Amino acid sequence: MNLVRASFCKQRSFSSSSSPLPWISPLQLLKPNSQKPDPPPQPSLASTESQRKPKFISHDTAINLIKREKDPQRALKIFNKVSGQKGFTHNSATYGTILHKLAQSKKFQAADSLLRQMSYETIIFEHLI
C-alpha cells in the first residue's frame, strides 16, 4: 500500500509550468449552469405499441371488458375466453357480471345455461367489507 501511495504522489504535480491543463477553482464548479440539460426524449407511440401486453387477464379486467361490451354474445365470448387462461377460475363477481349482462339483454336461455354450468363448478364467493 505504501508503494501505491508513493507512486501516486510522484505523479501528482502542482507546478503551473509543467501542467498543460488550466487550474479550475472549486468555486467555479459550484456556480449553477445557465443552460439546462435537454429533457429525455418522450417515448413514441410506435415504441409503446411494441411493448408486450400482459398475457394474463385479471378478474377486474374481465369484469370491465364484459360490462363495456354492448353485444351480449360477444360478452359471453369474452367470459369463455378468459376462463381458458391457465390458472384462471371465475369467481362470483365475474359470474354476476355476465349473468347481469345476459339478463339485461333478455338472453334468458344463455343465462339459464350458465346457471347450470355454475352448479358443476367450484366458485369462490368473495365479500367486500
TADANOR-V109090 format. One record per residue. N is the residue number from 1. SS is DSSP state (H for helix, E for strand, L for the rest). D_CENTER is the distance of its C-alpha to the mean C-alpha in whole Angstrom. Layout:
n->N ss->SS d_center->D_CENTER
n->N ss->SS d_center->D_CENTER
//
This chain:
n->1 ss->L d_center->50
n->2 ss->H d_center->53
n->3 ss->H d_center->54
n->4 ss->H d_center->50
n->5 ss->H d_center->51
n->6 ss->H d_center->54
n->7 ss->H d_center->53
n->8 ss->H d_center->50
n->9 ss->H d_center->53
n->10 ss->H d_center->55
n->11 ss->H d_center->52
n->12 ss->L d_center->52
n->13 ss->L d_center->54
n->14 ss->L d_center->55
n->15 ss->L d_center->57
n->16 ss->L d_center->57
n->17 ss->L d_center->59
n->18 ss->L d_center->57
n->19 ss->L d_center->54
n->20 ss->L d_center->53
n->21 ss->L d_center->50
n->22 ss->L d_center->50
n->23 ss->L d_center->50
n->24 ss->L d_center->47
n->25 ss->L d_center->47
n->26 ss->H d_center->44
n->27 ss->H d_center->45
n->28 ss->H d_center->44
n->29 ss->H d_center->40
n->30 ss->H d_center->40
n->31 ss->L d_center->40
n->32 ss->L d_center->37
n->33 ss->L d_center->36
n->34 ss->L d_center->37
n->35 ss->L d_center->35
n->36 ss->L d_center->31
n->37 ss->L d_center->29
n->38 ss->L d_center->27
n->39 ss->L d_center->23
n->40 ss->L d_center->21
n->41 ss->L d_center->20
n->42 ss->L d_center->17
n->43 ss->L d_center->15
n->44 ss->L d_center->17
n->45 ss->H d_center->16
n->46 ss->H d_center->17
n->47 ss->H d_center->15
n->48 ss->H d_center->12
n->49 ss->H d_center->13
n->50 ss->H d_center->14
n->51 ss->L d_center->10
n->52 ss->L d_center->10
n->53 ss->L d_center->9
n->54 ss->L d_center->8
n->55 ss->L d_center->12
n->56 ss->L d_center->12
n->57 ss->L d_center->13
n->58 ss->L d_center->13
n->59 ss->H d_center->16
n->60 ss->H d_center->15
n->61 ss->H d_center->13
n->62 ss->H d_center->17
n->63 ss->H d_center->19
n->64 ss->H d_center->17
n->65 ss->H d_center->18
n->66 ss->H d_center->21
n->67 ss->H d_center->22
n->68 ss->H d_center->22
n->69 ss->L d_center->23
n->70 ss->L d_center->27
n->71 ss->L d_center->29
n->72 ss->H d_center->29
n->73 ss->H d_center->30
n->74 ss->H d_center->26
n->75 ss->H d_center->25
n->76 ss->H d_center->27
n->77 ss->H d_center->25
n->78 ss->H d_center->22
n->79 ss->H d_center->23
n->80 ss->H d_center->25
n->81 ss->H d_center->22
n->82 ss->H d_center->19
n->83 ss->H d_center->22
n->84 ss->L d_center->22
n->85 ss->L d_center->19
n->86 ss->L d_center->20
n->87 ss->L d_center->20
n->88 ss->L d_center->20
n->89 ss->L d_center->22
n->90 ss->L d_center->23
n->91 ss->E d_center->24
n->92 ss->H d_center->26
n->93 ss->H d_center->23
n->94 ss->H d_center->22
n->95 ss->H d_center->26
n->96 ss->H d_center->27
n->97 ss->H d_center->25
n->98 ss->H d_center->26
n->99 ss->H d_center->30
n->100 ss->H d_center->30
n->101 ss->H d_center->29
n->102 ss->H d_center->32
n->103 ss->H d_center->34
n->104 ss->H d_center->33
n->105 ss->L d_center->34
n->106 ss->L d_center->37
n->107 ss->L d_center->36
n->108 ss->H d_center->38
n->109 ss->H d_center->39
n->110 ss->H d_center->35
n->111 ss->H d_center->34
n->112 ss->H d_center->37
n->113 ss->H d_center->36
n->114 ss->H d_center->33
n->115 ss->H d_center->35
n->116 ss->H d_center->37
n->117 ss->H d_center->34
n->118 ss->H d_center->32
n->119 ss->H d_center->36
n->120 ss->H d_center->35
n->121 ss->L d_center->32
n->122 ss->L d_center->30
n->123 ss->L d_center->28
n->124 ss->E d_center->27
n->125 ss->L d_center->28
n->126 ss->L d_center->25
n->127 ss->L d_center->27
n->128 ss->L d_center->25
n->129 ss->L d_center->27
//
